[in-house]
Amino acid sequence: MASNLPTVTSSSQKESCETTPYDSSSLTEETANNNANGGKKCALPSQDVNTFREPKSQTPGDNDPESGQLPALGATVSRATTVSKKRAYTFMILIVITQAVQMFAYGAGIIGAFTVGHAVGASDLQSTWIAAAYPLTQGSFVLISGRLGTVFGHKKMLTLGASIWIFWTLATAYGTNIVGISIMRALAGIGGGLLVPNAVALLTITFPPGRQRNLALALFASMGPVGGAGGCVFNGFFLQWTDWTWLFFFLAVLGAVVYGAAIIAVPDDERLDPEGKIDWVGSYLGVAGLVLFNFVWNQAPIVGWQDPYEYILLIVAIGHFAVFLIWESRWAVSPIIPFEIWKVPSFGALIVVCFFVFMSLGIYIWYVTVFLANLRNWDPVLLGCSFLPMAVSGTGAAFFAAWVVRKLPAEMVVCIGALGAVVMNILIATMPVHQTFWAMVFPAMILAGCTGDMVFAAGQIIASSIVTRKHQGTAGSLIGTLFTYGLSTGLGFAGTVEIYINKDGTNLLGGYRGASYLGIGFAGAAIVLTLLFVRMKKNTVEGWQGEDAETAEPSE
């Protein structure tokens, strides 16, 4: 990356002083240029250059993982940069918008499932695959894409993911049956799975731990509800007033414009582990296990558990998970999930809690949609507009999470989000068929935005703060897997509950309520697990830590 950054000399002092945190290679390059110019240095306003070596004071126990403190392995440094603020923040904004665009595709599946499905002759149950296919593969492939970015370069993986997403989103418009459309939605999800964690990694590598990173991640997280809900609104207009194929033409063009601009704006990043190896065996075991497990649960409501292949595939999926864990812990040379993450007390429990919350959120999003569509007969435009409160509250919640994660322990932040998931599903499970939108759906939408973004933003901030720069992509992959995979898997579990309550289609309302009660159960379990097993102190990390801080120091 250093080769692409402008050279700092005494003649460019004015420009270099307008900077924002970037990557450690800029410090090395700056030092080399200073030496080449007779030792002249450019200092930032009100900041002495020696502050690059001044460690942050630490208190006893900061380096003790048993205390539950996020690791502070060494000195904290301030980082100057040779990239202007204008370019760095332009890059940040464009990367953030990529999350909104790829979430448009998720919204397209939620609002458009029945419209598109009925247009190609599919039943309501079969049409759920239009909603489930995209987050299924996105969540599954997110698991390995962070590691791919670490070895091959995060920008390259971002570019590859964007290309896949655009191509298969465009191809979806040419689908003629439910199987073909679902497969192409799944292939587009692979592109999203490659795109999202590498976008997160580019942000977390660019901005060291602290307020600026928290702001960047909060912006990124806020695009989840903005993109999902905004996508629902735009998708509703396309589905109601045009042929459904135009929706996917529009998404492909939008992706080409936004992703193209982001790729141009992002500077070429250095490969953080250029000599590293990809654990292809572990990648196969992990991804195949996730895909099979999710497929079984989302297919079960359609074919029923009496079909033998459901049990066979479920056993095969669990077998993949078991072999994956054994392989990664004993034989993998470069495991796709760095095991130092799990050494932080309570982190494993936090992962389970986040997954439960995201499953509860996925259940809510689908069942409030089908409730309004099938029982209140809302058209696609009204359905899309009903998600606008979720976009607004989600945006605010993401920034609130970025602020509050420094003020409260992690378990409190997650508990607040999980409590919102409990209440929003209670509202949907108990609301009457005929009622004004403002009575129960509106507050439920407000809570849905707060729930998803508080937990997602807090999880990303905490995960990115406990690992080194080398593992930023992997940390982003882990939280991203939980989010999108949870949205899809929760839908499969809830579909099974719905189909057994709504026997032969005679109790549609009961089926929807039963699914919502399952969402309440997931969120309630998350609260209990958090209170019992999650103990993490406030995230007050500022600047790079440990070996990253050392590499940032200029050499004499």
PEFEN-V804333 format. One record per pair of residues at least 24 apart in sequence whose ideal C-beta (glycine too) atoms are under 7 Angstrom apart, sorted by sequence separation. I is the first residue (numbers start at 1). J is the second residue. If there is no record, write none. Layout:
i: {I/I}
j: {J/J}
This chain:
i: {1/2/5/9/292/293/423/424/494/8/17/27/52/109/292/493/494/2/7/16/52/164/165/2/10/17/51/164/165/420/424/456/9/17/106/289/292/13/105/106/162/10/161/164/165/420/421/161/289/420/10/288/289/490/161/162/417/8/160/161/417/285/289/44/157/158/161/417/285/286/416/417/285/158/157/158/413/414/282/285/154/158/414/282/413/281/282/154/155/145/154/410/129/133/137/141/145/149/30/136/282/286/127/130/134/138/142/146/386/27/30/126/130/133/134/137/141/145/146/149/397/401/410/27/29/129/133/136/137/140/141/145/279/282/283/389/393/397/401/405/134/135/138/139/142/282/400/26/130/134/138/142/146/279/386/390/394/398/402/26/120/122/133/137/277/279/389/393/394/397/401/405/22/120/277/279/371/376/389/392/393/397/401/405/21/120/276/375/387/390/391/394/22/386/390/394/398/402/21/350/357/361/364/368/19/20/22/117/120/353/357/360/364/367/19/363/102/19/105/202/205/350/357/364/19/20/116/360/16/18/19/22/18/202/20/15/20/173/368/8/462/465/173/6/109/172/173/368/433/465/5/462/5/170/461/468/169/170/468/469/468/169/170/105/169/365/364/429/166/169/105/361/429/428/429/166/102/165/166/361/361/425/429/102/162/166/102/357/425/426/425/98/99/162/357/422/425/99/98/162/354/422/421/422/95/159/158/354/418/95/95/418/419/418/92/155/415/418/155/155/154/415/153/414/415/88/153/152/411/103/107/151/414/99/103/107/111/106/107/110/150/151/344/96/100/104/108/112/150/411/92/96/99/103/107/111/115/358/362/410/411/99/103/106/107/111/119/151/341/358/362/366/411/97/100/101/104/150/341/361/362/410/96/100/104/108/112/151/355/359/363/367/409/99/103/107/111/116/354/358/362/363/409/79/115/338/358/362/409/100/148/359/360/408/147/351/355/359/363/407/112/406/338/406/341/359/374/375/405/406/112/338/337/108/144/240/240/239/240/337/371/144/370/108/143/144/143/236/237/236/367/105/141/104/140/143/236/236/367/235/367/140/139/140/232/233/232/233/363/101/363/101/137/233/136/232/233/363/364/363/101/136/229/229/360/98/97/98/229/230/229/360/359/360/98/225/226/132/225/356/357/94/95/356/94/226/129/225/226/356/357/128/224/225/356/94/95/222/222/353/91/90/91/125/126/222/353/125/221/222/352/353/218/349/218/353/23/23/218/22/218/349/350/217/349/21/350/21/215/346/214/346/147/346/345/346/21/294/144/297/300/143/298/294/298/301/290/294/297/301/297/300/272/273/298/301/272/294/301/297/225/225/224/225/224/222/221/224/131/221/221/218/221/217/217/217/25/214/213/110/110/209/111/110/114/200/204/4/4/205/115/1/1/205/1/204/1/111/201/111/201/204/71/111/198/201/197/200/68/65/68/65/66/197/65/197/200/197/196/154/150/150/149/150/147/146/147/146/146/146/210/145/209/210/209/210/143/209/142/208/209/208/209/142/143/142/139/142/139/140/138/139/135/139/135/135/136/135/132/132/131/132/128/128/70/71/70/78/76/77/68/70/76/77/68/69/68/70/72/76/70/74/73/74/77/72/73/76/79/71/75/74/77/74/77/56/56/53/52/52/31/24/31/27/24/27/24}
j: {25/26/29/33/316/317/447/448/518/33/42/52/77/134/317/518/519/28/33/42/78/190/191/29/37/44/78/191/192/447/451/483/37/45/134/317/320/42/134/135/191/40/191/194/195/450/451/192/320/451/42/320/321/522/194/195/450/42/194/195/451/320/324/80/194/195/198/454/323/324/454/455/324/198/198/199/454/455/324/327/198/202/458/327/458/327/328/201/202/193/202/458/178/182/186/190/194/198/80/186/332/336/178/181/185/189/193/197/437/79/82/178/182/185/186/189/193/197/198/201/449/453/462/80/82/182/186/189/190/193/194/198/332/335/336/442/446/450/454/458/188/189/192/193/196/336/454/81/185/189/193/197/201/334/441/445/449/453/457/82/176/178/189/193/333/335/445/449/450/453/457/461/79/177/334/336/428/433/446/449/450/454/458/462/79/178/334/433/445/448/449/452/81/445/449/453/457/461/81/410/417/421/424/428/80/81/83/178/181/414/418/421/425/428/81/425/165/83/169/266/269/414/421/428/84/85/181/425/82/84/85/88/85/269/88/84/89/245/441/82/536/539/248/82/185/248/249/444/509/541/82/539/83/248/539/546/248/249/547/548/548/251/252/188/252/448/448/513/252/255/192/448/516/516/517/255/192/255/256/451/452/516/520/195/255/259/196/451/519/520/520/195/196/259/455/520/523/199/199/263/455/523/523/524/199/263/263/459/523/202/203/526/527/527/203/266/527/530/268/269/269/530/269/530/531/206/271/271/530/223/227/271/534/220/224/228/232/228/229/232/272/273/466/219/223/227/231/235/273/534/216/220/223/227/231/235/239/482/486/534/535/224/228/231/232/236/244/276/466/483/487/491/536/223/226/227/230/276/467/487/488/536/223/227/231/235/239/278/482/486/490/494/536/227/231/235/239/244/482/486/490/491/537/208/244/467/487/491/538/230/278/489/490/538/278/482/486/490/494/538/244/538/471/539/475/493/508/509/539/540/247/474/474/247/283/379/380/380/381/478/512/286/512/251/286/287/287/380/381/381/512/251/287/251/287/290/383/384/515/384/516/290/290/291/383/384/384/385/515/254/516/255/291/387/291/387/388/518/519/519/258/294/387/388/519/258/258/259/390/391/391/522/522/523/262/390/391/298/391/522/523/261/262/523/262/394/298/394/395/525/526/298/394/395/526/265/266/394/395/526/265/265/266/301/302/398/529/302/398/399/529/530/398/529/399/534/205/206/401/206/402/533/534/402/534/207/536/208/402/533/402/534/336/535/535/536/212/485/336/489/492/336/491/488/492/495/485/489/492/496/493/496/469/470/495/498/470/492/499/496/449/452/452/453/453/453/453/456/366/456/457/457/460/457/460/461/270/461/464/365/366/465/369/369/373/460/464/267/268/469/380/267/268/472/269/472/270/380/472/383/473/476/344/384/473/476/473/476/345/343/346/344/345/476/345/477/480/480/480/473/470/473/473/474/473/473/474/474/476/477/541/477/541/542/542/543/477/543/477/543/544/544/545/480/481/481/481/484/484/485/484/485/484/488/485/487/488/488/488/491/491/492/491/495/465/466/466/543/542/543/535/537/543/544/536/537/537/539/541/545/541/545/545/546/549/545/546/549/552/545/549/549/552/550/553/542/543/553/553/554/554/548/555/552/551/554/552}
